[in-house]
């Protein structure tokens, strides 16, 4: 009677992981590809797209992300569907690269694992499946949050290549160091607050390179600076002059300096919201964490049986909690709930790791591989634990709302722990393995429901049945009501918006309407009800040196509320008297509930009642 060797069993296990995780990854990827043709948000997504549409003629922007995605959007012929597919491709490619880099590094840290080619694909499938969190709730079009997250994962991939080279006693490839510098340049351009996560990764890289000595650290810094300089040179020569882009970004940041959160207020928000999240998670899934700890340190057979039974009960209760409290649904309204689920998953790994190390050190159980890791490995694992939270720094919402889109980093931690505690009782390994695979099911479900059932500021998939007829939205399907409203407004304004490029002011949060009508922004593309001073300052800035439009085409004005004195005074800076120079096109009920104001000199038909 033949028996399967331990190596053979592990190979079969890896193949099973590839099949399950790969299937979950394919599920969310196909869903994202299908959803790329559905829905349109005129608020945040409209702001992104409007800034990309006029990336080379409007330097007033909070960040420089328009200089990254703007040329891509232009190259695609301003096709929204194509830009969304481009985002999907970048998410998939970066997560595959991160997964390969991580598993390549981890292979050297896990000499007991079977020497099979299934090792890297298994980890890559898990990490790619975890990447579905990029589609948990944000708009489908790419933004600066994508650049920061994908840039951070790419930088970590570079660090992992460095660590692999150091572990093998080889010089770090020059291309890795140059690529790190290039990515840093792109991230800073996209969002300057990314320096926080960049700093954390750079510190980790220095610790890793220090394993080869000071010369290796100096060499790494030199080539990374070369890559950073190359990024600046490419932007300067082929995208936009930095003496144009940087002042525009600084100007907008000066606008918001007195009205946005202060650093102290942001840190307070981050701290209180994170502490509350940990409290909710411990309350909801504390029994699972306790069961994991007990399973790891269980030395006697009877205690292992008790730990296994407790783990089964705890897993069942946690699953029930997830199902009953919507802990596996996407959409912005579900972020607090699914944050509990995902945080609980990584805490299981952290508890298992701590228990295995302590149990091995005090002789409670056999010493696991994780107990024999070097400083570099622990620094890298700590980086991965912190990465989802730290890459979100700069947001004015709780960190977890943006941070958990980086769940792939936590999936990598869970892989490292699971493969590093093979000396612990099987109940501990089984618990962590089930939690890992369960978290992938959750991420895929979150992505599916976030795209199809709770898309960002849009109705669900089943209601998006009307093909868009306007050129700016070609290829998209909208709700019949939205398609009717957009087409009607475009038809009413066609005598005033053709040819394209007419300046349009849309108050508030209606940048997407400006894009749909073929217009261009006046000042910053972002117009929000809570930041009216910022909007007015932007209008005044562009009119400081004269009217930024052709003499006969002052801006159209679209309002979803009464115009304020702030906007009226800002228009005065442009030589426009709102009360004297404008009249309403028609009653709001005839213009999809919006006030549309046109220059009196351009009235082509009598005003409707």
Beta strands, then each sheet from edge to edge (+ up, - down):
strand 1: 466-467
strand 2: 477-478
strand 3: 504-507
strand 4: 556-559
strand 5: 582-584
strand 6: 595-599
sheet 1: 1+ 2-
sheet 2: 3+ 4+ 6- 5+
end
